[in-house]
Amino acid sequence: MSSFRNNRFERLPPELRYYIAEFIASKGGPNYPYIKLFKDIMLDWYNKYRVLDNSTVVYRKYDEIYIDVISQEDAPYFKHAFKHYRYENKYYYMPICNYVGQFIKIARPCPKKIKNIPPPSHGV
């Protein structure tokens, strides 16, 4: 016997619940901020290193390269894109510019411990 707390939908057989759920709008899943960063890194990497022709082709969205362009041969090189971004992110703010499909580098301020280095002496 089912509990009084169950609603009618939960009492239906799983096959019928699945069928009904196809027609009911559900709320979106959680928003993961790192997915946008992943797409931006891939777009930047592809526009810098994998566009082999000298034409004016610029991919401005990740969907453009994901659907038609990225192949299995590119997959081993993806790790280089993330290492490169991680290294440069220490020294630059890197917002994506969709006009060129690449990151724009804006220098970060120097850390305090490096600012306190005395100027070099000129040995007199």
MODELLER restraints for C-alpha pairs under 7 A, 6 or more apart:
rsr = mdl.restraints
at = mdl.atoms
rsr.add(forms.Gaussian(group=physical.xy_distance, feature=features.Distance(at['CA:9:A'], at['CA:17:A']), mean=6.77, stdev=0.5))
rsr.add(forms.Gaussian(group=physical.xy_distance, feature=features.Distance(at['CA:39:A'], at['CA:62:A']), mean=5.73, stdev=0.5))
rsr.add(forms.Gaussian(group=physical.xy_distance, feature=features.Distance(at['CA:40:A'], at['CA:96:A']), mean=6.57, stdev=0.5))
rsr.add(forms.Gaussian(group=physical.xy_distance, feature=features.Distance(at['CA:41:A'], at['CA:81:A']), mean=6.72, stdev=0.5))
rsr.add(forms.Gaussian(group=physical.xy_distance, feature=features.Distance(at['CA:41:A'], at['CA:82:A']), mean=6.95, stdev=0.5))
rsr.add(forms.Gaussian(group=physical.xy_distance, feature=features.Distance(at['CA:43:A'], at['CA:61:A']), mean=6.98, stdev=0.5))
rsr.add(forms.Gaussian(group=physical.xy_distance, feature=features.Distance(at['CA:43:A'], at['CA:62:A']), mean=5.62, stdev=0.5))
rsr.add(forms.Gaussian(group=physical.xy_distance, feature=features.Distance(at['CA:43:A'], at['CA:101:A']), mean=6.32, stdev=0.5))
rsr.add(forms.Gaussian(group=physical.xy_distance, feature=features.Distance(at['CA:43:A'], at['CA:102:A']), mean=6.88, stdev=0.5))
rsr.add(forms.Gaussian(group=physical.xy_distance, feature=features.Distance(at['CA:44:A'], at['CA:101:A']), mean=5.86, stdev=0.5))
rsr.add(forms.Gaussian(group=physical.xy_distance, feature=features.Distance(at['CA:44:A'], at['CA:102:A']), mean=4.28, stdev=0.5))
rsr.add(forms.Gaussian(group=physical.xy_distance, feature=features.Distance(at['CA:44:A'], at['CA:103:A']), mean=6.17, stdev=0.5))
rsr.add(forms.Gaussian(group=physical.xy_distance, feature=features.Distance(at['CA:45:A'], at['CA:81:A']), mean=5.84, stdev=0.5))
rsr.add(forms.Gaussian(group=physical.xy_distance, feature=features.Distance(at['CA:47:A'], at['CA:58:A']), mean=6.78, stdev=0.5))
rsr.add(forms.Gaussian(group=physical.xy_distance, feature=features.Distance(at['CA:47:A'], at['CA:59:A']), mean=6.71, stdev=0.5))
rsr.add(forms.Gaussian(group=physical.xy_distance, feature=features.Distance(at['CA:47:A'], at['CA:101:A']), mean=6.41, stdev=0.5))
rsr.add(forms.Gaussian(group=physical.xy_distance, feature=features.Distance(at['CA:47:A'], at['CA:102:A']), mean=6.70, stdev=0.5))
rsr.add(forms.Gaussian(group=physical.xy_distance, feature=features.Distance(at['CA:58:A'], at['CA:100:A']), mean=6.37, stdev=0.5))
rsr.add(forms.Gaussian(group=physical.xy_distance, feature=features.Distance(at['CA:58:A'], at['CA:101:A']), mean=6.51, stdev=0.5))
rsr.add(forms.Gaussian(group=physical.xy_distance, feature=features.Distance(at['CA:59:A'], at['CA:65:A']), mean=6.86, stdev=0.5))
rsr.add(forms.Gaussian(group=physical.xy_distance, feature=features.Distance(at['CA:59:A'], at['CA:101:A']), mean=5.92, stdev=0.5))
rsr.add(forms.Gaussian(group=physical.xy_distance, feature=features.Distance(at['CA:60:A'], at['CA:98:A']), mean=5.17, stdev=0.5))
rsr.add(forms.Gaussian(group=physical.xy_distance, feature=features.Distance(at['CA:60:A'], at['CA:99:A']), mean=6.49, stdev=0.5))
rsr.add(forms.Gaussian(group=physical.xy_distance, feature=features.Distance(at['CA:60:A'], at['CA:100:A']), mean=6.78, stdev=0.5))
rsr.add(forms.Gaussian(group=physical.xy_distance, feature=features.Distance(at['CA:60:A'], at['CA:101:A']), mean=4.80, stdev=0.5))
rsr.add(forms.Gaussian(group=physical.xy_distance, feature=features.Distance(at['CA:91:A'], at['CA:107:A']), mean=6.16, stdev=0.5))
rsr.add(forms.Gaussian(group=physical.xy_distance, feature=features.Distance(at['CA:91:A'], at['CA:108:A']), mean=5.50, stdev=0.5))
rsr.add(forms.Gaussian(group=physical.xy_distance, feature=features.Distance(at['CA:92:A'], at['CA:105:A']), mean=5.52, stdev=0.5))
rsr.add(forms.Gaussian(group=physical.xy_distance, feature=features.Distance(at['CA:92:A'], at['CA:106:A']), mean=5.16, stdev=0.5))
rsr.add(forms.Gaussian(group=physical.xy_distance, feature=features.Distance(at['CA:92:A'], at['CA:107:A']), mean=4.47, stdev=0.5))
rsr.add(forms.Gaussian(group=physical.xy_distance, feature=features.Distance(at['CA:92:A'], at['CA:108:A']), mean=5.01, stdev=0.5))
rsr.add(forms.Gaussian(group=physical.xy_distance, feature=features.Distance(at['CA:93:A'], at['CA:105:A']), mean=5.88, stdev=0.5))
rsr.add(forms.Gaussian(group=physical.xy_distance, feature=features.Distance(at['CA:93:A'], at['CA:106:A']), mean=5.01, stdev=0.5))
rsr.add(forms.Gaussian(group=physical.xy_distance, feature=features.Distance(at['CA:93:A'], at['CA:107:A']), mean=6.28, stdev=0.5))
rsr.add(forms.Gaussian(group=physical.xy_distance, feature=features.Distance(at['CA:93:A'], at['CA:108:A']), mean=6.20, stdev=0.5))
rsr.add(forms.Gaussian(group=physical.xy_distance, feature=features.Distance(at['CA:94:A'], at['CA:103:A']), mean=5.49, stdev=0.5))
rsr.add(forms.Gaussian(group=physical.xy_distance, feature=features.Distance(at['CA:94:A'], at['CA:104:A']), mean=5.39, stdev=0.5))
rsr.add(forms.Gaussian(group=physical.xy_distance, feature=features.Distance(at['CA:94:A'], at['CA:105:A']), mean=5.01, stdev=0.5))
rsr.add(forms.Gaussian(group=physical.xy_distance, feature=features.Distance(at['CA:94:A'], at['CA:106:A']), mean=6.40, stdev=0.5))
rsr.add(forms.Gaussian(group=physical.xy_distance, feature=features.Distance(at['CA:95:A'], at['CA:103:A']), mean=5.56, stdev=0.5))
rsr.add(forms.Gaussian(group=physical.xy_distance, feature=features.Distance(at['CA:95:A'], at['CA:104:A']), mean=5.72, stdev=0.5))
rsr.add(forms.Gaussian(group=physical.xy_distance, feature=features.Distance(at['CA:96:A'], at['CA:102:A']), mean=5.71, stdev=0.5))
rsr.add(forms.Gaussian(group=physical.xy_distance, feature=features.Distance(at['CA:96:A'], at['CA:103:A']), mean=4.29, stdev=0.5))
rsr.add(forms.Gaussian(group=physical.xy_distance, feature=features.Distance(at['CA:96:A'], at['CA:104:A']), mean=6.13, stdev=0.5))
rsr.add(forms.Gaussian(group=physical.xy_distance, feature=features.Distance(at['CA:97:A'], at['CA:103:A']), mean=5.81, stdev=0.5))
rsr.add(forms.Gaussian(group=physical.xy_distance, feature=features.Distance(at['CA:97:A'], at['CA:104:A']), mean=6.39, stdev=0.5))
